Amino acid sequence: MRCYEFVSSGSAFAVQVVPRPEPTVAAGRVIVRVRAVSLNYRDLIHLRNEAGRNVAGRIPLSDGAGYVVAIGAGVASVKVGDRVAGIFFTDWLGGRFEMKYHPGALGGATADGMMTEYADLAADAVVPIPDHLTYEEAACLPCAGVTAWSALMNHGGLSPDDVVLILGTGGVSIFALQLANAVGCRVIGTSSSDAKRERLRELGCRDSINYRTTPDWEKEVARLTEKRGVDCVVEVGGGGTLGKSMASVAAGGRIALIGVLTGFGPPSDSLFPIVAKNATLNGIYVGSRTDFVAMNAFLAAKAIRPIIDRTFPFDAFAESLEYLATGSHFGKVVLTL
């Protein structure tokens, strides 16, 4: 079979196609013929070696969907032909997160990912995908979709009266917009592009702010909410935007700290607003299998389809990563196998 591997390239990494033997199914496991995968900012972090993880020799990407071609002894939860997606943390099936789940994160330094024609996964590490979704759409779910679900539904306790703030137009933020809309929330968004702001509006984002032309966008959030602030911030920027998110959150509100788009450095602002506002700051790192199943049921009930910005062929993996790095995408970037 063909797959991609990370290879060392100076102080960072590159990707290349390599042949591997097709996996043989073992007890308790399944073999999935992967049909589509999607990219996340995490993949650029690995490629650039920004987190200091040695991913050389590993198959990239956490997110993929396909169909089961073989099941091992003792597997009763799935059957050959089932359409499935892999879960991000292969051992986090439900309940509270534990640090022991980190080695099972697909596409990192310790577990092969989904950028391969055939994936060998534990039977519990796959979930059925909603019938109304294509493989390309389902491939968008494992990281970005479940992360947005965890941020808003698990930790956010989202209600129709809430006002939600999303930052940018990447996969997590667009999923959050779709979920919040489905609940009936008002959504405020930020973007550096007026064209993207128009697309946000078309998707149901009531208000949006161009953070290039309005660098003090937290003041505009205050104006739009009559100085009350928002109930939930989907914070994907990290240290560089956390201060503005703290200024934007309402008293008793919630900030879901997800991404590091502005880098791994600490915030330059005081954290005291969290205390003064009795606000909650939650770290969000995807979610469990239970979360994934619950999200899929919601997507099916509400007929929600992920927003795909662009689709690349398998052989254009390097090109797709370069495109993701430009930040010009709206929603998800997908590859087909």
N, C-alpha and C positions, 0 to 999 in steps of 0.2 A: 504494500500500500504506500501511498504518498502522504507525507505529513511535513509540517514545518518544524524546525528547531531554532531556538536561540543559539547563536554562535558568538564567541568573543570578537569584539571589534575595537581595538584600542582599550580605552577605559570604559567602554560601554558595550552594547551588543547589537547584532544585526540578526536578520532571519533568513533562512535558506531552506529550500525543499530537500528532503532526504528520504530515501526508501527505508521502510521498516517492514518486518514480517507482519502479516495480518494477525491480530491477537486471537488466541484460542480461549474460549470461554471456560471459566472455572466455577466451582460451586458458589452460589450466592451472588453471582455477577451476571452482567449482560453485556453484549456487544451491540453498539449502536452505529449504524451507517449514518454518518453526519451529512446533513444536506445543506446546512447554513450555519454561519457563525456571526457574531457581532463584536465590535471593538468597544473598549472602554478606556478612559484616561489611564487607568492602572496599567494597561499594556504599554503605553508610552513611558510610564515610570520605569517599568522593567527594561524597555529598550534603551533608555538613557542611563540606566543604572543609578537612578536618583535615590532609591531606597537602600542601596548597598547589598542587594540580593544577587547571589550567583545563580542566574537562570540558565547558564550554558548547558546545552543538551536537552533542555526541557521543551515540550510542545507548548506553544503559547495559547492564550485566550481561555477565559473562564466560561464563555457563553456560546452554547451551540445547541442545535436541535436536529433530530433525525428520526429514524425508525429502528426498532429492535430487530436484529437479524439472528441472534442466538441468545439462549438463556441457559444458565448453569443449573446444576442440581440444587433442588430446594427452593427455587425461585417460583413463587406463585403470584406475586404482585403485578407482574407484567407478562405479556406473551409476545411471541414473534409477530412482527407487523405493527405493534403499537407505536404511535407517534409520541415521542418523549423529548424532554429537554433535561440536560444535566443540571444539578444544583451546584451553587458556588462552593459552599463548604460541604464536602461529601459526607462528613460525619456529624454535622449539626442537623439532627432530624427534628428537634423541637426543644422547647424549654429555654432556660437561660443560657446565654453564650458562655463558653469556657475556653481558656487559652489553648487547650489541647486540640481544638478544632482547626487552628491555623495551618498545620501541615497538610490538611486535606483541601486547601483552597486550590481549585483547578487553575492551571496555567501559570503557576508561580515557581518558586525555587525548589519546592518539595513534591509537587504533583503535576503530572502532564495535563495539558489542557485539551481543547476541543478542535484545534486547527489541524485536523487529521481526517482521513477518509473513514476510519473506524476507531471508535473510542471504547475502551474497556472500563466499565464502571460497575460499582456495587449496585445491586438491584434497588436498594433504598436511596441511591444517589441520583435517581431519575424520577421525573414526575410527568404525568400525562399532560399534553398541551391542549388548550381549548380547541374545539372542533372548527371554530370560525376563523382560526389563524393559519396562515401559511407557515412553512418552515422558516422563511426569512423573518416573518413577524415574531414567531415563537423564539427565535434565536436572540431577540432583543430583551427577553424577560429575566434571565437568571441573575444578573448583577443590577443593572439600572432599574428594572421593573421592581424587583424585590426590595431594593434599597429605598425607592420612593414609597413603596407600600409600608415598609417598616417605619420610615420617618413620619408618615402621616397617620397611619392607622394603628400601629402597635404603640409607638411612643407618643404620637400626636393626639390620639383619641379624637380624631376629626369629627366635627359636627357641622351641619349646614350653616350655622350662624358664623362660622369662623372665616377670618380673612387670612389668606395664605400668600406669602411672598416667595417667589422663585427667582433664583439668580442665573441669568444666562439661558441658553437654549440648547444645552446638551441633553443627553439621554435621560438622566435622572430628573432634570428640571421639567422636561416636556412630559414625562410620565406623571410627575407630581401635578402638573397642570390638568392632565386628563383625569386623574383620580379625584382631585379636588372639585373639578367641574361636575363629575358624576355624583358627588355627595351633595352638591348645591352650594359650594363655597364661592366667595368672591376671591379672585386671584389677581395679584399685582406681580408684574414681571419686570426684569431688567434685561437690557441688551445693548450692545454697542452699535447695532444696526437698525435703522428705521424700517428697512425692508423686513427684517426679522420681527420687529415690533408689530408690523401689520399681520404677519403670519400668526403671531401670538393672539392678536385680536380675533382672527378668523377661527382660532381654536377655542375661543371663549375667555381669554384673558381680558378682564374688564379694563384694567389700566396698565400702562407700561411706561418705563423710564429709560431714556438713552443715557447710560452711565458715562459715555464719552463727553457728551455735551452738558450733562448734569452730574459732575463728579461728586457733589454732595447729595447723592440720591436719597440718602436717609431722611433729608429734610423734605423731599418731595413725597416720600412715603408718609411722613407725619402730616403733611398737608392733605394728602388723599384720604387719610383716615381720621381727619379732624383732630389730630394730635394724640389719638388713642394708641396707634401702633397696630401691628398685625398679631394674630394669634399664633401663627406658626411660620418660621423662616426655614426654608430648605436651603441650608448653607453649604454650598459646594466650593466656595472660594478658599476657605481656610483663613490663616492668620491675616492675610491682606484685606479681607472683607469682614472679618468677625466683628470689628468695632462698629461698623455701620449696621450690621445685623443686630447687635445689641441695642443700638440706638433705635432700630426700627421695631423691635418686638414690644408688644403691649405688656402691661403689668399682668403677671400670672401667665404670660405666654411661654412659648416653647421654641427653642432653636435646635434644629436637627443638624448637627455638625457632621458632614459627610465627606467633603472633598478637600483637596489640597491644590486647587488650580493655580493659586498664587504662590505655591511653594510650601516647603516643610518648616519654615521659620515660625517663631512664636508671634502672637499678636502684639502690636505696639501699643494697643489701647488697654486701659484698665479694665479688669473684669468686674469691677464693682457694680456696674449697671445690672448684672445678673442678680446680685444681692438686693440692690435697691428696688428692683422691680418684682422680686420674688419669682423670677423667671427660671425656666428649666433649660439646661444645656445638655443634650443627649448626644453621645457619640454613636454614630450609625455605621456599622460595617455589614452591609447586605442583610441577610436574615436566614431563617432556618427553612427546612423542607416544609414544615407546617405552614410557615408564612407564605411560601411559594404556592402551595395548594389552595390556601385561602384566597390569595390574590387571583389565581386563575379562575376560581369560581366567580369572583367579582367581575373580572374582565368578560367572562362569558355572559353573565347576567346583564351587564350593561353594554355588551357588544363593542367593547373598546378595542381598538387596533393600534398597535405601536406606530409611531411616526418614523418612517425610514427616509433619511435624507438622500442616500446614494448607495447603490449596490455594485460591488466589484466581483470579478471572477477570482477563483482560487489562485491563479498564477499572478495576480496583481496585489498580493498581500503587502509587499513593501510600499507600493503606491498608495494603498488604502491607509496605511499608518502615516504616511506623509500628509495625506489629505486630512486625517483626524488632527494632526499636529497644527494645521493652519487655523483651527478653531472656527472655520467657516460653515460647519455643518449645523443643521437644525434637526434635532432628534438623533437617530442612530445611523451608524455606518455599518453595513452588512457585507459579507462575502458569501457567495454560493459555491457549493462543492458539487 
